[in-house]
Amino acid sequence: MPKFLIKRWHGMHHLWAFVLMILLTVTLAAYEWKLGIIGLVLSGAVGFYSVMAERAFRRDLKVYLGTLSYRVKKAGREVISDLPLGIILYNEDKTVEWHNGFVSHMLDLESVVGESLDELFPTLSQAKEREGTVEAVIGSSVYELMFRFDERLLYIRDITQRWQLAKRYEDEKLALGIVMMDNLEEVTQGMDDQQRSSLMSKATAEITEWANKFHVYLKRLTSDRYLVITDQRTLKQLELSRFVLLDEVREITAENKIPMTLSIGFASGAESIVELGHWAQTSLDYALGRGGDQAAVKVGQRQSFYGGKSNAVEKRTRVRARVVAHALRDLIRDSDRVVIMGHKMPDMDAIGAAIGVLKAAMMYNKEAFIVLEGVNPSIQKMMEMLREDERIAKRFISPEQAQVLIGSNTLVVVVDTHKASMVKEPKLLTQTEKIVVVDHHRRGEEFITGAILVYMEPYASSTCELITELLQYIHDRVLLDVREATALLAGITVDTKSFSLRTGSRTFEAASFLRRHGADSALIQRMMKEDLAEYIKKAEMIKQAEIVYDHIAIAVTEQGRKYSQLLIAQTADTLLNMTDVLASFVIGERPDGLIGISARSLGHMNVQVVMERMGGGGHLTNAAAQLEGTVTEAAHRLKQVLHELDKEEGLFE
C-alpha cells in the first residue's frame, strides 16, 4: 500500500473525535467561558484541517489511480501486441473481429479483420466443435491452433522448432534389416566353383551398389545373409522405391535355370535394440513364409509387404519334410490324443489334409478326431465317401465335443490355415500349449501364436501335398486305404485345378505315392462333377463380368441373390479360361450374409496382395476375402484397391 494511504488514513473515527471535542468544549465553557471559547476555536481549526486533509487525500488518490490505470492499459496493449502468441477473436460466422500483431506478421498481412477463419486456416474446418488443438502449416512454419469455441477465441503458437525436432527424432530412429538369398542352394545346385563364384559376385555387387546408393551400412554375416543398419528416414526412401533390389537381383540372374531371389526383413520403432532385432527377424520370417522374393517391413504397429510378384520357388530337397515329420511323430507319441482342425467352410484340401494327420495318429494308436461343424457343398460328396467307412466316420466331432475332449496334453493340429480367426473354434487353441500348424498359404500378418511346430511351404500346391510327404517319413511302413489316399489326392487335384496350376515335381511325386496306395482318380472325377442347376447359376454370374485394365475380369452378382463360396470360386476359375483374361474377381453374397470375393490369376498378377488389402489373403494366383456390406460396396472397394496398386507399382509383371 502507498505511504500516503498510511499517513492519511481518514474515516469515521475522525468525525467522532471532532464531536467529542465539541462536547468537551461546551462542558468547559459552562465552568469557564474564556477557556471554552479558546477550545472552540481550536476544535474548529482541527475540523478545518481534517476537511482539507481529506480533500488532499482524495485528490492524491485519484491522481494515483489514474496513473496506475494508464500504466496497466499501456502495458496490456504492449504485451498483447508483442506477445510471441497469436490471438484472434471471431464471431458466430467464424469471421475475424480482432487480432493482435503476431497474426499480421504470421500471415504477412496488415489486417485480417473481416476474413473467414476457414479461408485463413483450412485445417480448422477439420476440427469439431470442441476444445482441442490443430496443427497448420503456413509457408515454411508450423503453427499450433488452440481454439476455444465457447469464447470464440483462437490462440496460435509457433511450434516449428519443436515439430522439426520431433521429426528429426523420428527420422533418426534406428532401423535394422536382414537381406537373405532365399534360394541359394537351389540356384547353385549343379554349378561348379567358378560358376558359383561368378553368380555370388554378381549378386553381392548388386546388393553393395544398392547399399551405397541409399547410404545404408551393409555387413555380410554368412554367404547368403547380410545385416543392414540405417535410420527411419532412409527406410522410408527404401519403401518408396518399393525395394527395387528385389527386381534387380532377379533380373541379373534371369539367365539361370532358376533366378536368384532375395527376402528382406526390416524393422524400426521398437522400444529397445533387442526388441528391434526380434522384429527384424520376424519380418524376414514373414517374407520367407510368404514365398520369398519380397520385403516385409514392420514400423511400430504397421506391417507392410513389397514385391512378391513371382511364384514361390520349389525346394528340391526333402530334408525339411523329414525333420518336420520326425518332430510331428514325437509330438503325437507324447500326447494323450490328437485334435485336427481346418478352416471355416472347409474345402477338399482341408478335409484331405485332416484325414492324412488322422492316419498318422492312428498309426501310433493315438485317439484322434477331426473338428467339423457342418458339411458345405464343396465337401459334400467327399464326406459321403468317407462316411461309408465307419472307422473314419466316427472320428468327425463338433466343436462342442472337442472342447470336452481337449486337455493340457492334447495335440492340436491346424491344417490349411495359419490364422486363428479362420479356424472354426479358436477357443480350442487356448486350451493347450501343444499346437502344430501345417499350411501352404503365404504367411499373413495374423498368425497363430504359441505353435511349437510350424510347417509352412508356400511353394507347395496344397496342404495335402505337404501331409503326403510327411506321411512318407513319419512311419517306416505307411499303408493307406483307398478312401484315405483318394481324399489326399482329391485335395491336391482341387487346389491345382487338375494339375494345371501351381504344380512342381514334388506335386507329381506326392500324387504318384497316393496312386500307388490305391487313390481312385475316377472317384475324384465323380466328386468334382457339377450340378446342372449350379452350372446355370455360374453362367448367370459370368454374364455380369466386365473387363477392366484390359486383362482383369470382374463379375458382380445381383444384389439379394445368394451363392455358395464354392460356386463363386468356380466362377472365378472359369473366367480365367477366357481370352486375354489374366486375372479374375467374382463378388457374390453368401448364404451366411457375408460378401465373398474369389480372386484368381495366371501368375502375371499377385491377387494375394489385392485380397490382403480387402482383409483376406491367399496365394499369388489364388486368394479370397469375406466382407460385410453389399456387393456394390465390395466392388467399389475392389476397384479402389486395383487403382491404388496400379499407381504404386503396376498390376502386372
C-alpha positions in Angstrom: 0.0 0.0 0.0 1.4 3.5 -0.8 2.8 5.6 2.1 0.3 8.4 1.8 -2.5 6.0 2.4 -0.9 5.0 5.7 -0.2 8.7 6.7 -3.6 10.0 5.7 -6.0 7.4 6.8 -9.4 9.1 7.3 -12.5 7.5 8.5 -15.5 7.8 10.9 -13.2 7.9 13.9 -12.1 11.4 12.9 -15.8 12.6 12.9 -16.5 11.1 16.3 -13.3 12.6 17.7 -14.4 16.1 16.5 -17.9 15.6 18.1 -16.2 14.7 21.3 -14.0 17.8 21.2 -17.1 20.0 20.7 -18.9 18.3 23.7 -15.8 18.8 25.9 -15.5 22.4 24.8 -19.2 23.1 25.6 -18.7 21.5 29.0 -15.6 23.5 29.7 -17.4 26.8 28.6 -20.0 26.1 31.4 -17.3 26.5 34.0 -15.0 29.0 32.3 -16.3 30.7 29.2 -12.9 32.0 28.2 -11.4 28.6 28.1 -14.4 27.4 26.3 -14.0 30.0 23.5 -10.3 29.0 23.1 -11.3 25.3 23.0 -14.0 26.1 20.4 -11.5 27.9 18.2 -9.0 25.1 18.5 -11.7 22.5 17.7 -12.7 24.5 14.6 -9.1 24.7 13.5 -8.8 20.9 13.9 -12.0 20.3 11.9 -10.9 22.7 9.1 -7.5 20.9 8.9 -9.3 17.5 8.7 -11.6 18.6 5.9 -8.6 20.0 3.9 -6.6 16.9 4.6 -9.4 14.7 3.4 -9.7 16.7 0.1 -6.0 16.4 -0.4 -6.1 12.7 0.2 -8.9 12.2 -2.4 -7.1 14.3 -4.9 -3.8 12.4 -4.5 -5.7 9.0 -4.6 -7.5 10.0 -7.8 -4.2 11.0 -9.5 -2.5 7.8 -8.3 -5.3 5.5 -9.6 -5.5 7.4 -12.9 -1.7 7.0 -13.4 -1.8 3.3 -12.4 -4.8 2.5 -14.8 -2.9 4.2 -17.6 0.2 2.2 -17.0 -1.8 -1.0 -16.8 -3.6 -0.4 -20.0 -0.4 0.7 -21.8 1.4 -2.4 -20.5 -1.5 -4.6 -21.6 -1.6 -3.2 -25.1 2.2 -3.6 -25.5 2.1 -7.2 -24.1 -0.7 -8.3 -26.3 0.8 -6.7 -29.3 4.3 -8.0 -28.7 3.4 -11.5 -27.4 5.0 -14.4 -29.4 1.5 -15.8 -29.4 -1.4 -15.1 -31.8 -4.8 -14.1 -30.5 -7.9 -13.9 -32.7 -11.5 -13.1 -31.6 -14.2 -14.1 -34.1 -18.0 -14.1 -34.3 -20.6 -16.8 -34.8 -19.9 -16.9 -38.5 -16.2 -17.5 -37.9 -15.3 -14.1 -39.2 -12.3 -12.4 -37.6 -13.3 -9.4 -35.4 -10.0 -8.6 -33.8 -6.4 -9.9 -33.7 -3.0 -9.0 -32.3 0.1 -8.1 -34.2 1.5 -11.6 -34.2 -1.3 -12.7 -36.5 -0.5 -9.9 -39.0 3.2 -10.9 -39.0 2.4 -14.6 -39.3 0.1 -14.1 -42.3 2.1 -11.2 -43.8 -1.0 -9.1 -43.9 -1.7 -5.7 -42.3 -5.1 -6.8 -41.1 -7.3 -9.9 -41.5 -10.4 -8.4 -39.7 -13.5 -9.5 -41.7 -11.8 -12.5 -43.1 -13.1 -16.1 -42.6 -11.2 -18.4 -40.3 -11.8 -21.4 -42.7 -10.1 -19.4 -45.5 -7.2 -18.3 -43.4 -6.7 -21.8 -41.8 -8.2 -24.6 -43.9 -7.1 -27.1 -41.2 -9.7 -25.6 -38.8 -12.6 -26.9 -40.9 -11.5 -30.4 -39.9 -11.8 -29.6 -36.2 -15.0 -30.5 -34.4 -16.9 -28.1 -32.2 -14.9 -28.9 -29.1 -11.8 -27.8 -27.2 -8.5 -29.0 -28.7 -5.6 -28.2 -30.9 -4.9 -28.5 -34.6 -1.6 -28.1 -36.5 -1.4 -25.9 -39.5 1.4 -25.3 -42.0 1.7 -21.7 -43.2 4.7 -21.1 -45.5 7.7 -22.9 -44.0 6.4 -22.7 -40.5 4.2 -25.0 -38.4 1.6 -23.5 -36.0 -0.5 -25.0 -33.3 -4.1 -23.6 -33.3 -5.7 -23.8 -29.8 -9.4 -22.9 -30.2 -12.0 -22.1 -27.5 -15.4 -22.4 -29.2 -17.4 -21.2 -26.2 -15.4 -17.9 -26.0 -15.0 -17.7 -29.8 -11.3 -17.3 -29.2 -8.3 -18.7 -31.1 -4.7 -18.9 -29.8 -1.9 -19.5 -32.3 1.6 -20.7 -31.3 4.7 -21.2 -33.5 5.8 -24.8 -33.0 8.2 -25.0 -36.0 11.3 -25.8 -33.9 9.5 -28.4 -31.8 8.0 -30.0 -34.9 11.4 -30.1 -36.6 13.0 -31.6 -33.5 10.2 -34.3 -33.3 10.6 -35.1 -37.0 14.3 -35.3 -36.7 13.9 -37.7 -33.7 11.5 -39.9 -35.7 13.8 -39.8 -38.8 16.9 -40.7 -36.9 15.3 -43.8 -35.1 17.4 -46.9 -35.7 16.2 -49.3 -38.4 17.6 -52.9 -38.7 17.3 -55.1 -41.8 18.3 -58.6 -42.9 18.8 -59.4 -46.6 18.8 -63.1 -47.4 19.4 -65.0 -50.6 16.4 -67.3 -50.1 17.1 -69.9 -52.8 20.9 -70.0 -53.0 21.1 -73.8 -52.7 18.6 -74.4 -55.4 20.2 -71.9 -57.8 23.7 -73.1 -57.4 22.9 -76.8 -57.5 24.9 -78.4 -60.3 27.2 -75.4 -60.7 31.0 -75.7 -60.4 33.0 -73.5 -58.1 33.8 -70.9 -60.9 30.1 -70.5 -61.9 29.0 -70.3 -58.2 31.7 -67.7 -57.5 30.6 -65.7 -60.6 27.0 -65.8 -59.6 27.8 -64.8 -56.0 30.0 -61.9 -57.2 27.1 -60.6 -59.4 24.6 -60.7 -56.6 27.0 -59.3 -54.0 27.9 -56.4 -56.3 24.3 -55.6 -56.9 23.5 -55.6 -53.1 26.5 -53.5 -52.3 25.6 -51.0 -55.0 22.1 -50.8 -53.6 23.5 -50.2 -50.1 25.8 -47.4 -51.4 23.0 -45.8 -53.3 20.8 -45.4 -50.3 23.7 -44.8 -47.8 23.0 -47.8 -45.6 25.5 -49.8 -43.6 25.9 -53.3 -45.0 27.7 -56.2 -43.2 27.9 -59.7 -44.6 27.0 -62.2 -41.9 27.1 -65.5 -43.9 27.4 -66.5 -47.5 23.7 -65.8 -48.1 22.8 -63.3 -45.4 23.5 -59.6 -44.8 22.8 -57.2 -41.9 21.6 -53.7 -42.9 21.7 -50.7 -40.4 20.1 -47.4 -41.3 17.6 -44.9 -39.9 13.9 -44.5 -40.3 14.3 -41.7 -42.9 16.2 -43.9 -45.2 13.8 -46.8 -44.6 11.0 -44.6 -45.9 13.0 -44.0 -49.1 13.5 -47.7 -49.5 9.8 -48.2 -49.1 9.1 -45.5 -51.7 11.5 -47.3 -54.1 9.5 -50.5 -53.3 12.8 -52.3 -52.7 13.9 -52.2 -56.3 16.8 -54.5 -55.2 14.5 -57.5 -55.4 13.8 -56.9 -59.2 17.5 -56.1 -59.9 18.9 -59.3 -58.4 16.2 -61.4 -60.1 16.9 -59.8 -63.5 20.7 -60.1 -63.4 20.3 -63.8 -62.6 17.5 -64.4 -65.0 19.7 -66.4 -67.5 20.0 -69.1 -64.9 17.5 -72.0 -64.9 16.2 -70.7 -61.6 16.7 -67.0 -61.0 18.1 -65.9 -57.6 15.6 -64.2 -55.4 16.1 -62.2 -52.1 14.0 -61.9 -49.0 14.3 -58.8 -46.9 13.1 -58.1 -43.4 13.2 -54.6 -41.9 12.1 -53.2 -38.6 12.0 -49.8 -36.8 10.2 -48.1 -33.9 10.8 -50.7 -31.2 11.3 -49.8 -27.6 14.8 -51.5 -27.3 17.5 -52.7 -29.5 16.8 -56.3 -28.5 13.2 -56.0 -29.5 14.2 -54.3 -32.7 16.4 -57.3 -33.6 13.5 -59.7 -32.9 11.2 -57.6 -35.1 13.7 -57.7 -38.0 14.0 -61.4 -37.8 10.2 -61.8 -37.6 9.8 -59.6 -40.7 12.3 -61.8 -42.5 10.3 -64.8 -41.4 7.1 -63.2 -42.8 8.9 -62.6 -46.2 10.1 -66.2 -46.3 6.7 -67.6 -45.1 5.0 -65.7 -48.0 7.2 -67.4 -50.6 10.3 -65.2 -50.6 11.2 -62.7 -53.3 9.7 -59.9 -51.3 10.4 -57.4 -48.4 8.5 -57.3 -45.1 8.7 -54.0 -43.1 7.5 -53.5 -39.5 7.4 -49.9 -38.3 5.7 -49.7 -34.9 2.4 -51.5 -35.3 2.4 -51.2 -39.1 3.4 -54.2 -41.1 3.9 -53.7 -44.9 4.9 -56.0 -47.7 6.6 -55.2 -51.0 7.3 -57.4 -54.0 6.1 -61.0 -54.1 5.3 -60.9 -57.8 6.9 -64.3 -58.6 5.8 -67.7 -57.6 7.4 -69.4 -54.7 10.4 -71.5 -55.7 10.0 -75.2 -55.2 12.5 -76.6 -52.7 14.1 -79.7 -54.3 15.4 -81.1 -51.0 13.1 -83.1 -48.7 15.3 -82.6 -45.7 12.9 -80.2 -44.0 10.0 -82.6 -44.7 11.9 -85.4 -43.0 12.8 -83.2 -40.0 9.3 -81.9 -39.5 7.9 -85.5 -39.9 10.1 -86.8 -37.1 9.2 -83.8 -34.9 5.4 -84.4 -35.5 5.9 -88.1 -34.8 7.4 -87.4 -31.4 4.7 -84.9 -30.6 2.0 -87.5 -31.4 3.7 -90.1 -29.3 3.9 -87.8 -26.3 0.3 -86.7 -26.5 -2.8 -88.2 -25.0 -5.0 -87.5 -28.1 -4.9 -85.5 -31.3 -7.5 -83.0 -32.4 -7.3 -81.8 -36.0 -8.9 -78.5 -37.3 -9.2 -76.9 -40.7 -10.5 -73.5 -41.6 -14.1 -72.3 -41.7 -16.1 -73.5 -44.7 -13.5 -76.3 -45.3 -12.7 -77.5 -48.8 -11.3 -80.8 -50.1 -7.7 -79.7 -49.3 -8.5 -79.1 -45.6 -10.5 -82.3 -45.2 -7.9 -84.4 -47.1 -5.1 -83.0 -45.0 -7.0 -83.7 -41.8 -7.5 -87.3 -43.0 -3.8 -87.6 -43.5 -3.0 -86.3 -40.0 -5.7 -88.6 -38.6 -3.9 -91.6 -40.3 -0.6 -90.5 -38.8 -2.1 -90.5 -35.3 -3.8 -93.8 -35.8 -0.6 -95.5 -36.9 0.7 -94.8 -33.4 -2.5 -95.9 -31.8 -3.5 -92.5 -30.6 -7.1 -91.3 -30.2 -7.6 -88.7 -32.9 -10.6 -86.6 -34.0 -11.4 -84.1 -36.8 -13.4 -81.0 -35.8 -16.2 -80.4 -38.3 -19.3 -78.3 -37.6 -21.2 -78.8 -40.9 -21.0 -80.1 -44.4 -20.9 -77.5 -47.2 -21.5 -78.2 -50.9 -17.7 -78.2 -51.7 -17.1 -81.3 -49.5 -20.5 -83.0 -49.5 -19.5 -85.7 -52.0 -16.2 -86.3 -50.3 -17.9 -86.6 -46.9 -20.4 -89.1 -48.3 -17.4 -91.3 -49.5 -15.6 -91.0 -46.1 -18.7 -91.8 -44.1 -19.0 -95.1 -45.9 -16.1 -96.2 -43.7 -17.4 -96.4 -40.1 -13.8 -96.3 -38.7 -13.3 -92.8 -40.3 -16.9 -91.5 -39.9 -16.8 -91.7 -36.0 -13.7 -89.5 -36.0 -15.6 -86.4 -37.0 -16.8 -84.4 -34.0 -18.4 -81.0 -33.4 -16.6 -78.0 -31.8 -18.6 -78.5 -28.6 -17.4 -82.2 -28.3 -13.9 -81.1 -29.0 -13.9 -78.7 -26.1 -14.8 -81.5 -23.8 -12.1 -83.8 -25.1 -9.2 -81.3 -25.2 -6.8 -81.1 -22.3 -3.3 -79.8 -21.5 -1.6 -82.8 -23.1 -3.8 -82.8 -26.2 -2.0 -82.1 -29.5 -4.0 -79.7 -31.8 -3.0 -79.8 -35.5 -4.2 -76.9 -37.6 -4.2 -77.6 -41.4 -4.7 -75.4 -44.5 -4.7 -72.1 -42.5 -2.4 -70.3 -40.1 -4.8 -67.7 -38.9 -6.6 -68.2 -35.5 -9.6 -66.2 -36.8 -10.1 -68.7 -39.7 -10.5 -71.9 -37.6 -14.0 -72.9 -36.6 -13.3 -72.8 -32.9 -10.4 -70.5 -31.9 -11.0 -71.3 -28.2 -9.5 -74.7 -28.7 -6.1 -73.1 -29.3 -6.2 -71.5 -25.9 -6.8 -74.8 -24.0 -3.5 -76.5 -24.9 0.1 -75.4 -25.4 0.8 -78.2 -28.0 -0.2 -76.7 -31.3 1.1 -77.7 -34.8 0.4 -75.6 -38.0 0.7 -77.2 -41.4 -0.2 -74.8 -44.3 0.7 -74.0 -47.9 -0.6 -70.4 -48.0 1.7 -67.4 -47.9 2.1 -66.1 -44.4 -0.1 -63.2 -43.5 0.2 -60.6 -40.7 -2.1 -62.6 -38.4 -0.6 -65.9 -37.2 -1.4 -68.5 -34.6 0.7 -67.7 -31.5 2.4 -70.3 -29.4 2.7 -73.0 -32.1 5.5 -75.4 -31.2 5.9 -76.7 -34.7 5.2 -74.8 -37.9 5.4 -76.3 -41.4 4.6 -73.7 -43.9 5.8 -74.1 -47.5 4.2 -71.6 -50.0 5.7 -73.4 -52.9 3.5 -76.5 -52.3 0.4 -76.9 -54.4 -1.8 -77.9 -51.4 -1.7 -78.9 -47.7 -2.5 -82.4 -48.9 0.9 -82.4 -50.8 2.7 -81.5 -47.6 0.9 -84.1 -45.5 1.6 -86.7 -48.1 5.3 -86.0 -47.9 5.2 -86.1 -44.1 3.4 -89.5 -44.1 6.3 -91.0 -46.1 8.8 -90.1 -43.3 6.6 -90.3 -40.2 6.4 -94.1 -40.2 8.6 -96.9 -41.6 5.6 -98.6 -43.3 2.7 -96.4 -44.4 -0.4 -98.3 -45.5 -3.2 -96.1 -46.8 -6.6 -97.5 -47.7 -8.4 -96.3 -50.9 -10.6 -93.7 -49.2 -7.6 -92.1 -47.3 -5.4 -92.0 -50.4 -8.3 -90.7 -52.5 -9.1 -87.9 -50.0 -5.5 -86.7 -50.1 -5.3 -86.9 -53.9 -8.6 -85.1 -54.2 -7.2 -82.2 -52.1 -4.2 -81.9 -54.5 -6.4 -82.2 -57.6 -8.8 -79.4 -56.5 -6.1 -77.0 -55.4 -4.1 -77.5 -58.6 -7.2 -77.4 -60.9 -6.4 -80.9 -62.1 -2.7 -80.4 -62.0 -2.8 -77.3 -64.3 -1.7 -74.6 -61.7 1.0 -74.4 -59.1 2.4 -77.8 -59.7 6.0 -78.8 -59.2 7.9 -82.0 -59.4 7.1 -82.8 -55.8 3.4 -82.4 -56.5 3.5 -85.2 -59.0 5.7 -87.3 -56.7 3.1 -86.9 -53.9 0.3 -87.8 -56.4 2.3 -90.8 -57.6 2.7 -92.0 -54.0 -1.0 -91.8 -53.4 -1.8 -93.6 -56.7 0.4 -96.4 -55.6 -1.6 -96.7 -52.4 -4.9 -97.0 -54.3 -6.2 -93.4 -54.8 -9.1 -93.6 -57.2 -8.9 -90.8 -59.8 -12.3 -91.9 -61.3 -13.9 -91.4 -57.8 -12.3 -87.9 -57.6 -13.8 -87.0 -61.0 -17.3 -88.1 -59.8 -16.8 -85.9 -56.6 -15.9 -82.9 -58.8 -18.8 -83.2 -61.1 -21.1 -80.1 -61.4 -24.8 -80.0 -60.9 -26.7 -78.6 -64.0 -28.6 -76.0 -61.9 -25.3 -74.9 -60.3 -23.7 -74.6 -63.8 -26.6 -72.3 -65.0 -26.1 -70.1 -61.9 -22.4 -69.9 -62.8 -23.3 -68.9 -66.3 -25.5 -66.1 -64.9 -22.6 -64.8 -62.8 -20.2 -64.9 -65.8 -22.8 -62.9 -67.7 -22.3 -60.0 -65.3 -18.5 -59.8 -65.9 -16.8 -56.7 -67.1 -13.2 -56.2 -68.3 -11.0 -53.6 -66.6 -7.4 -52.7 -67.2 -7.6 -54.7 -70.4 -6.9 -58.1 -68.7 -8.9 -58.2 -65.5 -12.4 -59.7 -65.3 -14.7 -58.5 -62.5 -18.1 -60.3 -62.1 -20.5 -58.7 -59.5 -23.7 -60.8 -58.8 -27.1 -59.3 -58.4 -28.0 -57.8 -55.0 -30.0 -60.1 -52.8 -29.2 -63.4 -54.7 -27.1 -65.8 -52.6 -24.4 -68.1 -53.9 -22.2 -70.6 -52.2 -18.5 -69.8 -51.8 -17.7 -72.9 -53.9 -19.8 -71.5 -56.8 -18.1 -68.1 -56.5 -14.7 -69.7 -56.6 -15.6 -71.9 -59.6 -16.8 -68.9 -61.5 -13.5 -67.1 -60.9 -11.7 -70.2 -62.2 -13.9 -70.3 -65.3 -13.3 -66.6 -66.1 -9.6 -67.4 -66.3 -10.2 -69.5 -69.4 -11.4 -66.5 -71.3 -9.2 -65.0 -74.0 -6.9 -62.2 -72.7 -8.1 -62.6 -69.1 -5.0 -62.7 -66.8 -6.9 -62.2 -63.5 -10.5 -62.6 -62.4 -12.5 -61.4 -59.4 -16.0 -62.7 -58.6 -18.1 -60.9 -55.9 -21.3 -62.5 -54.5 -23.4 -62.7 -51.4 -23.0 -65.9 -49.5 -25.8 -67.8 -47.6 -24.4 -66.5 -44.3 -24.9 -62.9 -45.3 -21.2 -62.1 -45.9 -19.9 -60.9 -49.2 -17.5 -63.4 -50.7 -14.7 -62.4 -53.1 -12.7 -65.1 -55.0 -9.6 -63.9 -56.9 -7.7 -65.9 -59.5 -4.7 -65.2 -61.8 -2.4 -66.9 -64.2 0.7 -65.7 -62.4 1.0 -62.3 -64.1 -0.7 -60.6 -61.2 -0.4 -61.1 -57.5 -4.0 -61.4 -56.3 -2.9 -62.2 -52.8 -1.8 -58.6 -52.3 -5.2 -57.4 -53.6 -7.1 -59.6 -51.2 -4.9 -58.7 -48.3 -5.9 -55.1 -48.7 -9.5 -56.2 -48.7 -9.0 -58.1 -45.4 -8.4 -61.5 -46.9 -5.4 -63.5 -48.1 -4.2 -66.5 -50.1 -1.7 -67.2 -52.9 -0.2 -65.3 -55.7 -2.6 -67.0 -58.1 -5.5 -67.9 -55.7 -6.9 -65.7 -53.0 -10.2 -64.7 -51.4 -11.8 -62.4 -48.9 -15.0 -62.1 -46.9 -16.6 -58.7 -46.2 -19.6 -57.2 -44.6 -21.9 -54.9 -46.5 -23.2 -55.1 -50.1 -21.8 -56.5 -53.3 -21.9 -53.0 -54.8 -19.8 -51.6 -51.9 -17.4 -54.6 -52.2 -17.0 -54.0 -56.0 -16.3 -50.3 -55.4 -13.7 -51.1 -52.8 -12.0 -53.7 -55.1 -11.7 -51.1 -57.9 -10.2 -48.6 -55.5 -7.6 -51.2 -54.4 -6.8 -52.0 -58.0 -6.4 -48.3 -58.8 -4.1 -47.8 -55.8 -1.9 -50.8 -56.8 -1.8 -49.7 -60.4 -0.5 -46.2 -59.3 2.0 -47.7 -56.8 3.8 -50.4 -58.8 1.5 -51.6 -61.6 -0.8 -54.5 -61.7 1.1 -56.9 -63.9 4.6 -58.0 -64.1 
